[in-house]
């Protein structure tokens, strides 16, 4: 069952968001997403729309 706290304002379930998942991966998926986004892996961040911090 999906965690209802991870349903965001945009309507995307965080568990299906590649940025949200990549940040938590710390491995090959994070590296691949950073490469696709032309970013440093340290810049791939998302705590979800309802996170207490920006």
Biopython code that builds the backbone (N, CA, C, O; Angstrom):
import numpy as np
from Bio.PDB.StructureBuilder import StructureBuilder

atoms = [
    (1, "UNK", "N", (0.854, -1.183, 0.000)),
    (1, "UNK", "CA", (0.000, 0.000, 0.000)),
    (1, "UNK", "C", (0.892, 1.237, 0.000)),
    (1, "UNK", "O", (1.849, 1.300, 0.772)),
    (2, "UNK", "N", (0.598, 2.223, -0.852)),
    (2, "UNK", "CA", (1.419, 3.429, -0.901)),
    (2, "UNK", "C", (1.319, 4.232, 0.394)),
    (2, "UNK", "O", (0.289, 4.241, 1.068)),
    (3, "UNK", "N", (2.409, 4.896, 0.712)),
    (3, "UNK", "CA", (2.427, 5.789, 1.864)),
    (3, "UNK", "C", (1.714, 7.074, 1.459)),
    (3, "UNK", "O", (2.206, 7.797, 0.592)),
    (4, "UNK", "N", (0.580, 7.373, 2.056)),
    (4, "UNK", "CA", (-0.218, 8.539, 1.673)),
    (4, "UNK", "C", (0.485, 9.852, 1.978)),
    (4, "UNK", "O", (0.110, 10.887, 1.427)),
    (5, "UNK", "N", (1.502, 9.837, 2.848)),
    (5, "UNK", "CA", (2.280, 11.043, 3.124)),
    (5, "UNK", "C", (3.172, 11.416, 1.954)),
    (5, "UNK", "O", (3.714, 12.520, 1.918)),
    (6, "UNK", "N", (3.334, 10.512, 0.998)),
    (6, "UNK", "CA", (4.201, 10.768, -0.149)),
    (6, "UNK", "C", (3.410, 11.130, -1.403)),
    (6, "UNK", "O", (3.963, 11.111, -2.502)),
    (7, "UNK", "N", (2.136, 11.457, -1.260)),
    (7, "UNK", "CA", (1.364, 11.969, -2.389)),
    (7, "UNK", "C", (1.490, 13.487, -2.328)),
    (7, "UNK", "O", (1.120, 14.110, -1.332)),
    (8, "UNK", "N", (2.007, 14.069, -3.386)),
    (8, "UNK", "CA", (2.426, 15.457, -3.361)),
    (8, "UNK", "C", (1.399, 16.407, -3.964)),
    (8, "UNK", "O", (0.377, 15.984, -4.505)),
    (9, "UNK", "N", (1.690, 17.685, -3.861)),
    (9, "UNK", "CA", (0.819, 18.720, -4.430)),
    (9, "UNK", "C", (0.673, 18.561, -5.930)),
    (9, "UNK", "O", (-0.388, 18.836, -6.489)),
    (10, "UNK", "N", (1.753, 18.111, -6.590)),
    (10, "UNK", "CA", (1.699, 17.968, -8.043)),
    (10, "UNK", "C", (0.915, 16.732, -8.457)),
    (10, "UNK", "O", (0.575, 16.582, -9.630)),
    (11, "UNK", "N", (0.622, 15.837, -7.501)),
    (11, "UNK", "CA", (-0.159, 14.652, -7.795)),
    (11, "UNK", "C", (0.671, 13.426, -8.117)),
    (11, "UNK", "O", (0.127, 12.333, -8.276)),
    (12, "UNK", "N", (1.983, 13.592, -8.215)),
    (12, "UNK", "CA", (2.864, 12.456, -8.472)),
    (12, "UNK", "C", (3.183, 11.784, -7.141)),
    (12, "UNK", "O", (3.513, 12.455, -6.163)),
    (13, "UNK", "N", (3.083, 10.470, -7.109)),
    (13, "UNK", "CA", (3.479, 9.716, -5.917)),
    (13, "UNK", "C", (4.998, 9.719, -5.851)),
    (13, "UNK", "O", (5.656, 9.321, -6.812)),
    (14, "UNK", "N", (5.563, 10.159, -4.740)),
    (14, "UNK", "CA", (7.020, 10.280, -4.603)),
    (14, "UNK", "C", (7.742, 8.976, -4.944)),
    (14, "UNK", "O", (8.837, 9.001, -5.505)),
    (15, "UNK", "N", (7.136, 7.846, -4.609)),
    (15, "UNK", "CA", (7.765, 6.556, -4.895)),
    (15, "UNK", "C", (7.925, 6.294, -6.381)),
    (15, "UNK", "O", (8.687, 5.411, -6.774)),
    (16, "UNK", "N", (7.210, 7.056, -7.221)),
    (16, "UNK", "CA", (7.333, 6.910, -8.668)),
    (16, "UNK", "C", (8.205, 8.005, -9.275)),
    (16, "UNK", "O", (8.454, 7.984, -10.481)),
    (17, "UNK", "N", (8.672, 8.949, -8.485)),
    (17, "UNK", "CA", (9.465, 10.078, -8.969)),
    (17, "UNK", "C", (10.943, 9.688, -9.005)),
    (17, "UNK", "O", (11.517, 9.295, -7.989)),
    (18, "UNK", "N", (11.549, 9.801, -10.187)),
    (18, "UNK", "CA", (12.938, 9.364, -10.313)),
    (18, "UNK", "C", (13.907, 10.250, -9.535)),
    (18, "UNK", "O", (14.945, 9.754, -9.096)),
    (19, "UNK", "N", (13.618, 11.532, -9.343)),
    (19, "UNK", "CA", (14.505, 12.391, -8.556)),
    (19, "UNK", "C", (14.444, 11.987, -7.081)),
    (19, "UNK", "O", (15.477, 11.848, -6.427)),
    (20, "UNK", "N", (13.250, 11.803, -6.573)),
    (20, "UNK", "CA", (13.067, 11.387, -5.169)),
    (20, "UNK", "C", (13.752, 10.052, -4.913)),
    (20, "UNK", "O", (14.435, 9.880, -3.903)),
    (21, "UNK", "N", (13.565, 9.103, -5.835)),
    (21, "UNK", "CA", (14.168, 7.777, -5.668)),
    (21, "UNK", "C", (15.676, 7.827, -5.830)),
    (21, "UNK", "O", (16.394, 7.143, -5.100)),
    (22, "UNK", "N", (16.170, 8.614, -6.763)),
    (22, "UNK", "CA", (17.611, 8.681, -7.001)),
    (22, "UNK", "C", (18.346, 9.225, -5.786)),
    (22, "UNK", "O", (19.418, 8.732, -5.435)),
    (23, "UNK", "N", (17.780, 10.233, -5.143)),
    (23, "UNK", "CA", (18.434, 10.805, -3.958)),
    (23, "UNK", "C", (18.614, 9.755, -2.869)),
    (23, "UNK", "O", (19.607, 9.776, -2.142)),
    (24, "UNK", "N", (17.676, 8.858, -2.756)),
    (24, "UNK", "CA", (17.740, 7.831, -1.722)),
    (24, "UNK", "C", (18.566, 6.617, -2.141)),
    (24, "UNK", "O", (18.872, 5.766, -1.306)),
    (25, "UNK", "N", (18.928, 6.524, -3.402)),
    (25, "UNK", "CA", (19.652, 5.375, -3.929)),
    (25, "UNK", "C", (21.132, 5.377, -3.544)),
    (25, "UNK", "O", (21.659, 4.347, -3.125)),
    (26, "UNK", "N", (21.807, 6.520, -3.681)),
    (26, "UNK", "CA", (23.241, 6.639, -3.415)),
    (26, "UNK", "C", (24.074, 5.627, -4.194)),
    (26, "UNK", "O", (25.111, 5.176, -3.706)),
    (27, "UNK", "N", (23.646, 5.274, -5.367)),
    (27, "UNK", "CA", (24.378, 4.286, -6.148)),
    (27, "UNK", "C", (24.297, 4.564, -7.631)),
    (27, "UNK", "O", (24.360, 5.712, -8.070)),
    (28, "UNK", "N", (24.154, 3.491, -8.403)),
    (28, "UNK", "CA", (24.151, 3.588, -9.853)),
    (28, "UNK", "C", (22.993, 4.422, -10.381)),
    (28, "UNK", "O", (23.165, 5.186, -11.330)),
    (29, "UNK", "N", (21.823, 4.288, -9.782)),
    (29, "UNK", "CA", (20.664, 5.044, -10.256)),
    (29, "UNK", "C", (20.884, 6.540, -10.055)),
    (29, "UNK", "O", (20.552, 7.339, -10.931)),
    (30, "UNK", "N", (21.442, 6.923, -8.907)),
    (30, "UNK", "CA", (21.751, 8.324, -8.637)),
    (30, "UNK", "C", (22.736, 8.852, -9.667)),
    (30, "UNK", "O", (22.555, 9.953, -10.188)),
    (31, "UNK", "N", (23.760, 8.093, -9.965)),
    (31, "UNK", "CA", (24.758, 8.501, -10.959)),
    (31, "UNK", "C", (24.132, 8.668, -12.335)),
    (31, "UNK", "O", (24.439, 9.623, -13.049)),
    (32, "UNK", "N", (23.261, 7.748, -12.707)),
    (32, "UNK", "CA", (22.613, 7.809, -14.013)),
    (32, "UNK", "C", (21.691, 9.029, -14.125)),
    (32, "UNK", "O", (21.683, 9.709, -15.150)),
    (33, "UNK", "N", (20.923, 9.300, -13.083)),
    (33, "UNK", "CA", (20.026, 10.456, -13.105)),
    (33, "UNK", "C", (20.844, 11.745, -13.172)),
    (33, "UNK", "O", (20.495, 12.656, -13.923)),
    (34, "UNK", "N", (21.916, 11.834, -12.403)),
    (34, "UNK", "CA", (22.773, 13.023, -12.438)),
    (34, "UNK", "C", (23.350, 13.221, -13.834)),
    (34, "UNK", "O", (23.418, 14.347, -14.326)),
    (35, "UNK", "N", (23.759, 12.147, -14.461)),
    (35, "UNK", "CA", (24.304, 12.226, -15.819)),
    (35, "UNK", "C", (23.230, 12.713, -16.792)),
    (35, "UNK", "O", (23.494, 13.586, -17.618)),
    (36, "UNK", "N", (22.026, 12.158, -16.700)),
    (36, "UNK", "CA", (20.931, 12.568, -17.587)),
    (36, "UNK", "C", (20.550, 14.032, -17.378)),
    (36, "UNK", "O", (20.202, 14.731, -18.330)),
    (37, "UNK", "N", (20.618, 14.491, -16.132)),
    (37, "UNK", "CA", (20.244, 15.867, -15.812)),
    (37, "UNK", "C", (21.420, 16.838, -15.956)),
    (37, "UNK", "O", (21.271, 18.041, -15.741)),
    (38, "UNK", "N", (22.599, 16.298, -16.326)),
    (38, "UNK", "CA", (23.821, 17.103, -16.451)),
    (38, "UNK", "C", (24.091, 17.854, -15.152)),
    (38, "UNK", "O", (24.350, 19.057, -15.149)),
    (39, "UNK", "N", (24.023, 17.104, -14.042)),
    (39, "UNK", "CA", (24.201, 17.657, -12.707)),
    (39, "UNK", "C", (25.190, 16.815, -11.920)),
    (39, "UNK", "O", (25.503, 15.681, -12.283)),
    (40, "UNK", "N", (25.663, 17.390, -10.855)),
    (40, "UNK", "CA", (26.472, 16.672, -9.893)),
    (40, "UNK", "C", (25.529, 15.821, -9.043)),
    (40, "UNK", "O", (24.451, 16.295, -8.684)),
    (41, "UNK", "N", (25.895, 14.581, -8.709)),
    (41, "UNK", "CA", (25.006, 13.759, -7.864)),
    (41, "UNK", "C", (24.612, 14.440, -6.553)),
    (41, "UNK", "O", (23.541, 14.162, -6.015)),
    (42, "UNK", "N", (25.470, 15.334, -6.029)),
    (42, "UNK", "CA", (25.148, 16.050, -4.793)),
    (42, "UNK", "C", (24.027, 17.069, -4.986)),
    (42, "UNK", "O", (23.455, 17.547, -4.006)),
    (43, "UNK", "N", (23.704, 17.407, -6.235)),
    (43, "UNK", "CA", (22.653, 18.372, -6.523)),
    (43, "UNK", "C", (21.282, 17.722, -6.698)),
    (43, "UNK", "O", (20.277, 18.428, -6.779)),
    (44, "UNK", "N", (21.224, 16.397, -6.758)),
    (44, "UNK", "CA", (19.964, 15.678, -6.920)),
    (44, "UNK", "C", (19.310, 15.579, -5.540)),
    (44, "UNK", "O", (19.684, 14.738, -4.722)),
    (45, "UNK", "N", (18.345, 16.434, -5.300)),
    (45, "UNK", "CA", (17.697, 16.516, -3.985)),
    (45, "UNK", "C", (16.192, 16.654, -4.127)),
    (45, "UNK", "O", (15.707, 17.409, -4.970)),
    (46, "UNK", "N", (15.473, 15.939, -3.322)),
    (46, "UNK", "CA", (14.040, 16.125, -3.198)),
    (46, "UNK", "C", (13.600, 15.480, -1.897)),
    (46, "UNK", "O", (13.845, 14.299, -1.654)),
    (47, "UNK", "N", (12.952, 16.272, -1.075)),
    (47, "UNK", "CA", (12.403, 15.752, 0.173)),
    (47, "UNK", "C", (10.884, 15.653, 0.106)),
    (47, "UNK", "O", (10.216, 15.436, 1.117)),
    (48, "UNK", "N", (10.354, 15.814, -1.095)),
    (48, "UNK", "CA", (8.911, 15.772, -1.272)),
    (48, "UNK", "C", (8.301, 17.135, -1.041)),
    (48, "UNK", "O", (8.862, 17.965, -0.326)),
    (49, "UNK", "N", (7.172, 17.358, -1.635)),
    (49, "UNK", "CA", (6.518, 18.671, -1.548)),
    (49, "UNK", "C", (6.031, 19.006, -0.147)),
    (49, "UNK", "O", (5.925, 20.181, 0.207)),
    (50, "UNK", "N", (5.738, 18.009, 0.639)),
    (50, "UNK", "CA", (5.227, 18.265, 1.991)),
    (50, "UNK", "C", (6.310, 18.161, 3.044)),
    (50, "UNK", "O", (6.017, 18.075, 4.237)),
    (51, "UNK", "N", (7.571, 18.168, 2.607)),
    (51, "UNK", "CA", (8.690, 18.108, 3.557)),
    (51, "UNK", "C", (8.699, 19.387, 4.408)),
    (51, "UNK", "O", (8.287, 20.447, 3.937)),
    (52, "UNK", "N", (9.168, 19.287, 5.654)),
    (52, "UNK", "CA", (9.176, 20.480, 6.515)),
    (52, "UNK", "C", (10.191, 21.532, 6.064)),
    (52, "UNK", "O", (10.018, 22.715, 6.359)),
    (53, "UNK", "N", (11.236, 21.125, 5.361)),
    (53, "UNK", "CA", (12.258, 22.068, 4.895)),
    (53, "UNK", "C", (12.171, 22.220, 3.397)),
    (53, "UNK", "O", (11.740, 21.308, 2.691)),
    (54, "UNK", "N", (12.584, 23.385, 2.910)),
    (54, "UNK", "CA", (12.580, 23.607, 1.456)),
    (54, "UNK", "C", (13.674, 22.791, 0.799)),
    (54, "UNK", "O", (13.833, 22.841, -0.421)),
]
sb = StructureBuilder()
sb.init_structure("model")
sb.init_model(0)
sb.init_chain("A")
sb.init_seg("    ")
for serial, (resi, resn, name, xyz) in enumerate(atoms, 1):
    if name == "N":
        sb.init_residue(resn, " ", resi, " ")
    sb.init_atom(name, np.array(xyz, "f"), 0.0, 1.0, " ", f" {name:<3s}", serial, name[0])
structure = sb.get_structure()
